[in-house]
């Protein structure tokens, strides 16, 4: 292990070694200012596999150096592969640098759980590597298992009626041949016996509506989703009446996110199989953390996460009371809530801690 100055252009950041939930722009600007002022910051950690330098720790310092228009950065060079760099990154910043959030820690554990080899480790082994408690690892592992079980159940429910007519080569419509009944599809359950979907071709019992447009069923499903809607927002504030209808959509967001995250995992597995070779083509997928990712799926997940109703009131509505000198306006053209008076997830700069504490006080939310 040695320390040397390395040109920024030779350092790779696309190997999946960035183990934080996100890069803090504020921290990058802070480090860039430090570089420009001539301050010395600790060297970053990189792994060299004989051909490539992979950054394992120090992404904020790297981006700060780049923004400061510097050409190179001091690095502690470790000998090892990309996987070695990822393992190092998973446990980075546990005692130094920008303090890790719970989301950062959860992402670190998920990196281990998504790997075919590392997911077989014990909770304590993962905890030692990621710098978290073994109970935290157990919780994330259980949540992931529940997520996959939910996706499997949703997939089992997606049985589609065969088309009654099909179009021939002559352009005419013909009655479709009824396919043989498929074998019962087992349903994955966390506990208890498996579930076999009902016969979709069976005639309804007396009193059951034959129409596929079942008003009562739709109303029952709507009521069920309302019951699953959150009662408090991301700050613990009770959902206000003006935002109740918006937050009723949260279960739909969660259901779609679950399916898309499963699709993301299936896509990565498929790309590694012989039949998925074309999925590895440039412009179709990107290799991140040794897993093939599709930007369309990634962008859909990100869009849903960003759009999901999160806060039942708009912070700008309380800015004037919490911060008298604030210039933020809250009206129909509000830049934050766009007149909705509730918001999606917000960035750190959009939700001042002082304003958040003021809002909690107004609604008697106890931390």
C-alpha positions, 0 to 999 in steps of 0.5 A: 500500500503506497501513497501517490499523486494520480491524474483525475482522468485515470480514476474510475468512478463507475464501478459501483464503489460509491456506497452512499445513497447520494453525493452531497453537493454541499460537501463537494462545494465545501471541499472544492473551496478548501482545495482552492484555498490551498488547504490539505485534505486526506488522500482518497483510497483507490484499488489498482487491479493492474490496469484500472484505478477504482475509487473506494473511498473519497468521492466527495474529495474527488468531485471537490478536486475536479470542481476546483479545476485541479488535475490530480489528487493524492491517493492511498493505492491498495492492490486489489480487484474491483470487488475488493474496492466495493467491499472496502467502500461498503464500510468506508466513512464509519468513523471519518468524513461526512457522517453516514445517514441510515439510508447510506448504511442501508445501501451498504448492506443492500450491496452485500445482500444483492451479491450472490456470494456475500448474501450468504454471509451471516448478519454479524459478518456483514455488520463487521464489513459495513460498520453497522449493527447485526440487528440492522443487517437482520432488519434490512435482510428481512425487509428484502425477503418480504419485498421479494415475497410480495413481488412473487405474490403479485406475479402469481395474481397476474393471470390474463384471460385468453383473447376470444378472437385473433386476426389471420393472415387474410385480415379476417377475425377468427375465434381463438382456440381455447388453450389447455388449462395451465397447472395451478400456480403456487403462490409464495407465502411468508408463513403458512400453506401455498395458495392456488389461484382460482379457476379463471374459466369457472362459471360464477356462482349464483348471485355473483356478478358476471360482468368484469366491471364489478362496481362492488369489487372496485369500491372494496379495493379502493377502500382497502387502499385507503386503509393502507394509506399512511396516517402521518407524513415523513415528519410525523405530522398527521395527514391533513384533510386537503392532502388525504386524497393525494396520500391515498395513492401511496400504496399504489406508488409502493406497489409499482416500486416493488414491481419495478425493483423486482424488474431491475433484479430480473433484468440484471440476471437475464443480461448475464444469461446467454440469451440476454447477450444483446442486453449488454450492448452499448446504449441498451444497458450500463454495467454498475457494480458488476450488474447490468442496469437499464436506464429506463427502469432506473429512471422510472424508479427514481421518478416514482421515488421523487414523486411519491407524496411525502409531506402533508404541508408545504415548508414554505407556508411556515417559512415566514413564521419560523424565519422572519427574514425568509423571502420564500413565498407560498401561493398558487405559484409556490416553487416547492408545492406548486399550489398543492400544499403538500410535497414529495420528498425534498432535498436538504436545501428545501427543508430547513431544519429550523422550519421543520422543527417549527412545523412539528411544534405546530402539530405537536409532533414529538421526536 
